[in-house]
Amino acid sequence: MNLKKTSINDIKAPIKQEMEKFESFFKDSMKTKIRLLDIINRYIIKRKGKEIRPILVFLSAKITGKISNSTYIAAALTQLLHTATLIHDDVVDEAYERRGFFSINALWKTKAAVLVGDFLLSKGLLIALDNNEFEQLKVLSEAVREMSEGELLQLEKSRKLNITEEIYFDIIYKKTASLMATCTLLGAISAKANDADQQKLKKFGEYLGIAFQMKDDLFDYEKQGSIGKPTGNDIKEKKLTLPLIYVLRGVSEKERRWALKIIRKHNKNSEKVNELISFVKEKGGLDYTRDKMIEFKQKSLDILNEFPSSEAREALLNLVDYTINRNV
């Protein structure tokens, strides 16, 4: 097993042609006669991210069978849903940047951003219906429900600050892992994989998604890019993630009250937030979270190793490695 090559281009190598074809397929799926919407959609396409979700769809199809037209539809559905949720998240979080670029709500205001997100979601549902992909539609609809529940559960717990580790894992499964599990399941379905392989790949996507989200949660407490400082954004938004949950469980009542007071009353005070970040590091919150992340990484690798050796399997193994070693 070779896990040395961890760039996105290396991971895409076995599906390079399919991803190139998907780019035009995805552009076509977003076309509209509304000029403003067309302008915003072009902005979204130009600033697309790493496309991890379509990659997961294509590689999951390839590891179990052949890539088909259904695979392209599945990739478009998941990318449309993912893009819609990012736009809506930026509105909810009042975020004006996404991957170093202005967010949709920063450029076109909240109302337009919400409507664009709704448009992208509806386009995904319509593509499935127009192509009689009813099983894909069912799987995707379940993911939308899970993601909405996850966001609302996190919102509820951020108000009460009473989150446990069990609830944390429930939130990150619903918010992040459910969509990755949908990608891997839809890829397998599109290749007409047997039920056992479909369920294996769904579980693989779930474990990968949980590890992916824990890596994101660690970023909040670690040095970031050129500024060399943690962002503390989760604390500022009163989101309790695993590093802090673990620490609060083991400290004295006095320390717990001090930490919760910062989150409740001083979460916009950078100096206080940095004090809390240092406290979490000292008490082993980051080490505990990294260990948990490695556990889920290993679970995902164990599933992949049940499949025969192939280019697609190697690429997915590399994707797992990339997920926990990425810098952004």
NORHU-V464602 format. One record per backbone hydrogen bond with DSSP energy under -0.5 kcal/mol. NH is the residue of the N-H (numbers start at 1). CO is the residue of the C=O. Records with the same first field share a line. If there is no record, write none. Layout:
NH=CO ; CO
This chain:
3=1
6=4
11=7
12=8
13=9 ; 10
15=12
16=13
19=15
20=16
21=17
22=18
23=19
24=20
25=21
26=22
27=23
28=24
29=25
30=26 ; 27
31=28
35=33
38=34
39=35
40=36
41=37
42=38
43=39
44=40
45=41
46=42
47=43
48=45
55=51
56=52
57=53
58=54
59=55
60=56
61=57
62=58
63=59
64=60 ; 61
65=61
71=68
72=68
73=69
74=70
75=71
76=72
77=73
78=74
79=75
80=76
81=77
82=78
83=79
84=80
85=81
86=82
87=83
88=84
89=85
90=86
91=87
92=88
93=89
94=91
95=90
98=101
101=98
103=96
107=103
108=104
109=105
112=108
113=109
114=110
115=111
116=112
117=113
118=114
119=115
120=116
121=117
122=118
123=119
124=120
125=121
126=122
127=123
128=124
129=125
130=126
131=127
132=129
133=128
134=132
137=133
138=134
139=135
140=136
141=137
142=138
143=139
144=140
145=141
146=142
147=143
148=144
149=145
150=146
151=147
152=148
153=149
154=150
155=151
156=152
157=153
158=154
159=155 ; 156
160=156
161=157
162=157
168=164
169=165
170=166
171=167
172=168
173=169
174=170
175=171
176=172
177=172
178=173
179=176
180=176
181=177
182=178
183=179
184=180
185=181
186=182
187=183
188=184
189=185
190=186
191=187
192=189
193=188
198=194
199=195
200=196
201=197
202=198
203=199
204=200
205=201
206=202
207=203
208=204
209=205
210=206
211=207
212=208
213=209
214=210
215=211
216=212
217=213
218=214
219=215
220=216
221=218
222=218 ; 219
224=229
225=223
227=224
228=224 ; 225
229=224
232=220
236=232
237=233
238=235
239=234
240=238
241=239
244=241
245=241
246=242
247=243
248=244
249=245
250=246 ; 247
251=247
256=252
257=253
258=254
259=255
260=256
261=257
262=258
263=259
264=260
265=261
266=261 ; 262
269=266
270=268
273=269
274=270
275=271
276=272
277=273
278=274
279=275
280=276
281=277
282=278
283=279
284=281
285=280
288=284
289=285
290=286
291=287
292=288
293=289
294=290
295=291
296=292
297=293
298=294
299=295
300=296
301=297
302=298
303=299
304=300
305=301
306=303
307=304
314=310
315=311
316=312
317=313
318=314
319=315
320=316
321=317
322=318
323=319
324=320
325=321 ; 322
326=322
